[in-house]
Amino acid sequence: MEEASAQQQGAAFPAPPYYFQRYTQENINLLEKAKADPENAEITKSLEALSFPILALEPPPPVKKGAYWMFGRAWPVQDSLATLEEQGIEQLYPKGSIDRVKELKKLNHSAVFNFLELVHTLSTSPGEFATKVDQIRVIFINMHHIINEYRPHQARETLKLMMEDQLNRKKKETAALRKTCTDLRKQLATLQALKQERLQPPELDTDVEMSAPASSQSHTSSSTTAISTTTASSSTASGVGTKLSRRLSGSEDKRKSIVDSAPLDPIAIKNAETLARMMSLCDNIE
């Protein structure tokens, strides 16, 4: 049984634990009822019929201290690099502060030298190769342990590079947005100018209406010459001025009525609202 359990723990795709069969819908409902009314006699009787405590269905609390087991190995809660002494491995480099690059080069030379000795041992005494293989294994474990001490520094530098890359990417996106907003403002200004031209009312031709008072004034002047009296001439000029002012006033009223009665284009109004929303969007982006 223990051998089968060990094989499952070391398998690439281990089978689920045996207690998953306890999580039936009936047992889950019973757990909820027990938590809601623990003093109920009927529920207590149902709990006694189970082969395991009902509270075992609840997930265990997270481990805060010590170690936890996973795939047959104990893992410390506080992730830290265990020393070679704690792992039961001989430490080949001095303790304390060391020059890691220098020690890695020494271990690399030792690995090459021991490999050559292993080749010589295999050619002379093949039965003694296990000792050299174990020595090479210890050398490589020491080298990996020194390399693993660089992991926190590597993590910090990797995080720094990721944040710098993210910052540069956001700066590029912001610059692209601002450029787009600038181009959009230019296009909006052009569209707004076109909208103003479409909504501007047509100007009235006042030259035609001004010709009528001129001809009337000429006719009146000839009549005053025929009459040849100063009083009549004054009254005629006054009448012409009155008629001219009435015509000009009528022209202005007509212009105003055209402006007031000019229908607004629904498409132009919709475009104006769209322009306003786009301008507001550009302001929010900037």
C-alpha positions as CSV (number, residue, x, y, z in Angstrom):
1,M,0.0,0.0,0.0
2,E,2.8,2.4,0.9
3,E,4.7,1.5,-2.2
4,A,1.7,2.2,-4.4
5,S,1.1,5.5,-2.6
6,A,4.8,6.4,-3.2
7,Q,4.4,5.6,-6.9
8,Q,1.3,7.8,-7.2
9,Q,3.1,10.7,-5.5
10,G,6.0,10.4,-7.9
11,A,3.8,10.0,-11.0
12,A,3.6,12.8,-13.6
13,F,-0.3,12.6,-13.4
14,P,-1.1,11.2,-10.0
15,A,-4.6,10.0,-9.2
16,P,-6.8,12.1,-7.0
17,P,-6.7,11.4,-3.3
18,Y,-8.9,8.6,-1.9
19,Y,-11.1,11.0,0.2
20,F,-12.5,12.7,-2.9
21,Q,-15.3,10.1,-2.8
22,R,-16.6,11.6,0.4
23,Y,-17.7,14.8,-1.4
24,T,-21.1,13.5,-2.5
25,Q,-24.0,15.9,-2.7
26,E,-25.7,14.1,0.2
27,N,-22.7,14.6,2.5
28,I,-22.3,18.3,1.4
29,N,-26.0,18.9,2.3
30,L,-25.5,17.2,5.6
31,L,-22.5,19.4,6.3
32,E,-24.5,22.5,5.7
33,K,-27.4,21.3,7.9
34,A,-24.9,20.4,10.7
35,K,-23.4,23.9,10.6
36,A,-26.8,25.5,10.6
37,D,-28.4,23.4,13.4
38,P,-25.8,21.3,15.3
39,E,-28.2,20.4,18.1
40,N,-30.7,18.7,15.8
41,A,-31.1,15.0,16.9
42,E,-31.9,13.7,13.4
43,I,-28.8,15.4,12.0
44,T,-26.7,14.1,14.9
45,K,-27.9,10.5,14.1
46,S,-26.9,10.9,10.5
47,L,-23.5,12.1,11.4
48,E,-22.9,9.1,13.7
49,A,-23.6,6.8,10.7
50,L,-20.7,8.3,8.7
51,S,-17.3,6.6,8.8
52,F,-15.5,10.0,9.0
53,P,-16.1,13.3,10.8
54,I,-18.3,15.6,8.8
55,L,-16.0,18.6,9.4
56,A,-13.3,16.8,7.4
57,L,-15.1,17.9,4.3
58,E,-14.2,21.5,5.0
59,P,-10.9,22.7,3.6
60,P,-8.1,22.9,6.1
61,P,-6.9,26.3,7.2
62,P,-3.8,27.6,5.3
63,V,-0.5,26.7,6.9
64,K,1.3,29.8,8.2
65,K,4.3,28.2,9.9
66,G,6.4,25.2,9.4
67,A,6.2,23.1,6.2
68,Y,3.5,21.5,4.0
69,W,3.6,18.3,2.0
70,M,3.2,18.2,-1.8
71,F,4.0,15.2,-4.0
72,G,5.6,13.4,-1.1
73,R,8.0,16.2,-0.2
74,A,8.0,18.8,2.6
75,W,8.1,22.4,1.5
76,P,8.7,25.3,3.9
77,V,6.0,27.9,4.1
78,Q,8.5,30.7,4.1
79,D,10.3,30.2,0.8
80,S,14.0,30.4,1.5
81,L,17.1,28.8,0.1
82,A,18.2,25.9,2.3
83,T,21.8,25.6,3.0
84,L,23.9,22.7,1.8
85,E,24.4,21.6,5.4
86,E,20.6,21.5,5.9
87,Q,20.3,19.3,2.8
88,G,23.0,17.0,3.9
89,I,25.4,17.9,1.1
90,E,29.1,18.7,1.6
91,Q,29.9,22.3,1.0
92,L,33.1,22.6,-1.2
93,Y,33.5,26.4,-1.0
94,P,34.2,28.5,2.1
95,K,31.3,29.8,4.3
96,G,30.4,33.4,4.7
97,S,30.9,36.1,2.1
98,I,32.6,34.8,-1.1
99,D,33.4,35.8,-4.6
100,R,30.8,33.7,-6.4
101,V,32.3,34.1,-9.9
102,K,35.7,32.9,-8.6
103,E,34.2,30.0,-6.7
104,L,32.2,28.9,-9.7
105,K,35.3,28.9,-11.9
106,K,37.1,26.7,-9.3
107,L,34.2,24.3,-9.1
108,N,34.1,24.1,-12.9
109,H,37.7,23.2,-13.1
110,S,37.2,20.6,-10.4
111,A,34.3,19.1,-12.4
112,V,36.5,18.9,-15.5
113,F,39.3,17.3,-13.6
114,N,37.0,14.8,-11.9
115,F,35.5,13.9,-15.2
116,L,38.9,13.1,-16.7
117,E,39.6,11.0,-13.6
118,L,36.3,9.2,-14.1
119,V,37.3,8.4,-17.7
120,H,40.6,7.0,-16.4
121,T,38.9,5.0,-13.7
122,L,36.5,3.5,-16.2
123,S,39.5,2.4,-18.4
124,T,41.5,0.9,-15.5
125,S,39.1,0.0,-12.6
126,P,35.5,0.1,-13.9
127,G,34.2,-1.1,-10.5
128,E,35.3,2.1,-8.7
129,F,33.4,4.6,-10.9
130,A,30.6,5.2,-8.4
131,T,33.0,7.2,-6.1
132,K,33.9,9.6,-8.9
133,V,30.3,9.9,-10.1
134,D,29.3,10.9,-6.5
135,Q,32.1,13.5,-6.3
136,I,31.0,15.0,-9.6
137,R,27.4,15.1,-8.3
138,V,28.5,17.0,-5.2
139,I,30.4,19.5,-7.3
140,F,27.4,20.2,-9.5
141,I,25.1,20.6,-6.5
142,N,27.5,23.1,-5.1
143,M,27.6,25.0,-8.4
144,H,23.8,25.1,-8.6
145,H,23.6,26.3,-5.0
146,I,25.8,29.3,-5.7
147,I,23.8,30.0,-8.9
148,N,20.5,29.8,-6.9
149,E,21.8,32.5,-4.6
150,Y,21.6,34.9,-7.5
151,R,17.8,34.2,-7.9
152,P,16.6,37.1,-5.7
153,H,18.8,39.5,-7.6
154,Q,17.6,38.1,-10.9
155,A,14.0,38.5,-9.8
156,R,14.5,42.1,-8.9
157,E,16.3,42.9,-12.2
158,T,13.6,41.0,-14.2
159,L,10.9,43.0,-12.4
160,K,12.7,46.2,-13.1
161,L,13.0,45.4,-16.8
162,M,9.3,44.4,-17.0
163,M,8.3,47.7,-15.3
164,E,10.6,49.7,-17.6
165,D,9.1,48.0,-20.6
166,Q,5.6,48.6,-19.4
167,L,6.4,52.3,-18.8
168,N,7.9,52.7,-22.3
169,R,5.0,50.9,-23.9
170,K,2.5,53.3,-22.1
171,K,4.6,56.3,-23.2
172,K,4.4,55.2,-26.8
173,E,0.7,54.6,-26.5
174,T,0.2,58.0,-24.9
175,A,2.2,59.8,-27.6
176,A,0.2,58.0,-30.3
177,L,-3.1,59.0,-28.6
178,R,-2.0,62.7,-28.4
179,K,-0.9,62.6,-32.1
180,T,-4.3,61.2,-33.0
181,C,-6.1,63.8,-30.9
182,T,-4.1,66.6,-32.7
183,D,-5.0,65.2,-36.1
184,L,-8.6,64.8,-35.0
185,R,-8.8,68.4,-33.8
186,K,-7.6,69.6,-37.2
187,Q,-10.2,67.5,-39.0
188,L,-12.9,68.7,-36.5
189,A,-11.9,72.4,-37.2
190,T,-12.2,71.8,-40.9
191,L,-15.6,70.1,-40.5
192,Q,-16.8,72.9,-38.2
193,A,-15.8,75.5,-40.8
194,L,-17.8,73.5,-43.5
195,K,-20.8,73.3,-41.1
196,Q,-20.7,77.1,-40.6
197,E,-20.7,77.7,-44.4
198,R,-23.7,75.4,-44.8
199,L,-25.7,77.1,-42.0
200,Q,-24.9,80.6,-43.2
201,P,-28.0,82.2,-44.8
202,P,-27.8,83.6,-48.4
203,E,-27.2,87.4,-48.7
204,L,-29.9,89.5,-50.4
205,D,-29.2,91.5,-53.5
206,T,-29.8,95.1,-52.4
207,D,-28.6,96.7,-55.6
208,V,-31.9,95.9,-57.4
209,E,-33.9,97.4,-54.6
210,M,-31.7,100.5,-54.4
211,S,-32.2,101.2,-58.1
212,A,-36.0,101.7,-57.6
213,P,-35.5,104.7,-55.2
214,A,-32.9,106.2,-57.6
215,S,-35.3,106.1,-60.6
216,S,-38.0,107.5,-58.4
217,Q,-35.7,110.3,-57.3
218,S,-34.9,111.1,-61.0
219,H,-38.6,111.2,-61.8
220,T,-39.3,113.4,-58.9
221,S,-36.4,115.7,-59.7
222,S,-37.7,116.2,-63.3
223,S,-41.1,117.0,-61.9
224,T,-39.7,119.5,-59.5
225,T,-37.9,121.2,-62.4
226,A,-41.1,121.5,-64.3
227,I,-42.9,122.9,-61.3
228,S,-39.9,125.2,-60.5
229,T,-40.8,126.0,-56.9
230,T,-38.5,125.6,-54.0
231,T,-41.2,124.4,-51.6
232,A,-42.3,121.6,-53.9
233,S,-38.7,120.5,-54.4
234,S,-38.2,120.2,-50.7
235,S,-41.3,118.2,-50.1
236,T,-40.5,115.9,-53.0
237,A,-37.0,115.2,-51.7
238,S,-38.5,114.4,-48.3
239,G,-40.9,112.0,-49.8
240,V,-38.1,110.2,-51.7
241,G,-36.1,109.9,-48.4
242,T,-39.2,108.4,-46.7
243,K,-39.7,105.9,-49.4
244,L,-36.0,104.9,-49.4
245,S,-36.0,104.3,-45.7
246,R,-39.1,102.2,-46.0
247,R,-37.6,100.1,-48.7
248,L,-34.4,99.6,-46.7
249,S,-36.4,98.7,-43.6
250,G,-38.4,96.2,-45.6
251,S,-35.2,94.7,-47.0
252,E,-33.7,94.2,-43.5
253,D,-37.0,92.7,-42.3
254,K,-36.9,90.3,-45.2
255,R,-33.3,89.3,-44.5
256,K,-34.2,88.6,-40.9
257,S,-37.2,86.6,-41.8
258,I,-35.1,84.5,-44.2
259,V,-32.5,83.8,-41.5
260,D,-35.2,82.9,-38.9
261,S,-37.1,80.7,-41.3
262,A,-34.1,78.9,-42.8
263,P,-34.5,75.2,-41.8
264,L,-31.5,73.6,-40.1
265,D,-30.1,70.6,-41.8
266,P,-30.5,67.5,-39.5
267,I,-27.3,66.0,-40.8
268,A,-25.4,69.2,-40.0
269,I,-26.9,69.1,-36.5
270,K,-25.9,65.5,-36.0
271,N,-22.4,66.2,-37.3
272,A,-22.1,69.2,-34.8
273,E,-23.1,66.9,-31.9
274,T,-20.6,64.3,-33.0
275,L,-17.9,67.0,-33.3
276,A,-18.7,68.2,-29.7
277,R,-18.5,64.6,-28.3
278,M,-15.2,64.0,-30.1
279,M,-13.7,67.3,-28.8
280,S,-14.8,66.3,-25.3
281,L,-13.2,62.9,-25.7
282,C,-9.9,64.5,-26.8
283,D,-10.0,66.8,-23.8
284,N,-10.5,63.8,-21.5
285,I,-7.6,61.9,-23.1
286,E,-5.2,64.8,-22.7
